[in-house]
């Protein structure tokens, strides 16, 4: 259809002015339309075999019928192009309508010319769904999202009915779909869903298009979102690119919106009457329905998602890396303390002492902790479990403490001695109990700085109480001072004496062995 539908009177005027040799731009000014519309009507008239002056017996109804009848009917006998095939071929990299028209003319020389070929395709494509009309190149994009509706399951430990989150991924060209259930929508489920989706399609697209939840963007933005560090790490491992859709712009990820809707109708709804007691049970049921979904024919294209995947996407996907991505947790902008250790999950890991007071990034997997400075890895450690544990590499320790000489053990002991003998003894105990004295610097400095908040006398009494209780830590001294326990008498522990009773035999009962009634 033309950009603007004109009255028959204006159409006749267009044909008349054209016969006088008036330019199309001038004709447009005369009838009040743009020159493109003028060109469209003149083209229609040419295809219909009409020229000025029009036949006297040609009324407005007949004129409209001849101008707006589908052009393939005006060219009876000309072989029509295979429009579904044209639509699919356009999704392949570097394929254009001009190339497809040339191939069409080579097979059918009597066929349509290029302009009519293009118009036939465009009118056919307008009848497709909006999301199907998007021309995604094969192997280019993977759209990902969580379904708004989940699948209920019963936790056998508590009997609680919970809802499993449903992860959906769909390739742009073929709509080849992957579905998996998870306990939640946290970062671990998000990344794992991506890894399993790539394994399912046996390749890597050039672009991954998510929405902008916290699992994908740490700072959502319409124009320049900041990708979550773990998600960015995933993209680097697979050599792909993350391009989040704009907020509140569902057409940016229309492919996965439709895939989510299809998954809700053909998978979630199909499982509505089944009872599940684990996520594994749900995924076993999903896998069977997923195969049916991908092999079902798409009515308007006459092909299945799997067939389209084999033809369009699979040949153009990048290869998978040698090993799958291992989920990593990132902690950004961590300050290196004076003891050249950084803190991660309540444990401490050493870095080269030259990085004291610098800022580093920490990447942790289930087994290791890696530390980066200015995007360069400086060290790695085995992940420690528990709390307050130290992992120190001998090479990270300075040969001398010139850079921080004031914090040597002798300097800290001398400072503690100025507070009092109990404080000095407590600091000495802390330094002795650490594998390396530097690991105790943090606790000792914390104890000594309590003098500023409390008095020297109170700190000395609190240190004495901590020594008496064998509690050699900063937390103990801080708690004693906060609760004002340093002046309280220490509790006296004594062994309680059992009351006399006929059922209590006493130690002498067992001196001569078991009684006869109990002997074998």
C-alpha positions, 0 to 999 in steps of 0.5 A: 500500500502507498504511504498515503491513500489519495482520492480518485480526483487527485490520482487523475490529477497526478496522471495528468500532470505527469503527462505534461512532463511536470517533475514528481516533486512539483506534482507532489506540491500541487496535490499536497503529498510527498514525491514518494507517494507520487512515484508509488501511484505512477508505478501502480498506473504503469503496472496496470497499463494506465496512462493519461488520458484515461479511458472515458468509460473508466469510472473511479471504482474501476480505477481503484480496483486496477490500481490497488489489486495485488500486483501478482494478479496484474501479472498473471502467468508470472511465477511468484517467488517462494516468499517464506524461503525469501524470509528465511534466507534474509536471516542468513549473514550478508544475504540481501533482497537484491541477491535473492532476486537475482537468484530468483530471476536465474531460475525464472527469467520471466518472473517479476522485476526487482521493485515488484519482487520487493513489494511482494515480499514486504506485503507478505511480511506485513502479515506476519507477527511483529516479532517474526518480522524482525530479521535476526541474522543466523547465530547473531543473538540469543535472547534471555529472560526469566518467566513471570510465572513459575512452576509450583513444587513441594519442599519435602523437608518442610512441606512448603509449596514453593515456586520454581523460577523458569529461565528461557533463552531463544535464538533470534533467527530460528526461535530455537528455545531452551527452558530450565527451572531453578529455585530462584532468580539469583545470579547463580541460577542466571549464569547457570541457565546461560551456560546450560543454554549454550551447551544445549545449542552447542555454540555461542552467539555473537550477542546475548540480549538480557533485560536489566535486572540486578543479575545482569546490570549492576547499574541499570541505564537506558543508554549506558548500563553497567554490566554485573561483573560476574556476568561480564566475566561470563561473556569474556569466557565465551567471547560474546557480547552483552547488550541489555535491552532498554528498560520498558522497551519489550520490543528490544527483546520481543523474541524472548517475550514470545518464547516466554509466552510459548513456554508458559503455554506449552510447558508451564501450563502442560505441567499444571496438574503434576506434583513435583518434589524437587527442581530435578523432577521439574527439569526432567518433565521440562526436557520432554516438553521442550523437545516437542516444542522445538520440533513442532511446526511454526504454522506461518513458516511451515518449518520447525524451530529445530529445522530452522536452527539446523539451517540458520543458527547452527552453522553461524554459531561460534564454537564453545570454549574447551571448558564451561564457565565456572561461576565466580563472585566478584568483590570490587574496589577492596582496600589492602590493609597495612598487613598486606592482606585483604578481607573476603567473606570474613577470611584474609588473603595476602597480596604483595606488600607493595600493594599496601593501601591500594585498591584491588578486585577479588574474584572467587570461585568455589575453590579459589580466590583470585586478586586483581590490581588494575585488571592484572592478576597478582595472586591466587589462593585456595578458598578458605572456609570458616571465619578469621582464617589467614592465607599468607604466601611467604613471597608476599612478605617484605624482606624488611619492614622499611615501608611500614617500620613503625608497625613491626612487632617490637614497635607494637609491643613497645606501644602496648607496654606504655598502656600497661603490662597486661596490655603488653602481655595480651598483644604478645599472646596475639602475635604468638598465636598467629602463624606470621606476626603480621597477621596479628597487626590488625587485632593489636592495632585495634586493641591499642586504638581503644585507648582513644575511645576509652581511658588507658586505665580501663583498657589495661583492666580489660586486657587483664580480664581478657587474659584471665578468661583466655580470650585473646582477641580484639572482639573480647576486649571491645566487648568487655569495655562496651559492657563495662565489665573490666571492673567486675570480679572474675567469676570463680569456677568450682566443681559442683558436689553432687547431692547424696542419693541412693541412686547415685553409686559413686566412684567406689561402685566401679572400683571392683568391676561390674556387679555379678548381675551385669557380668557375662 
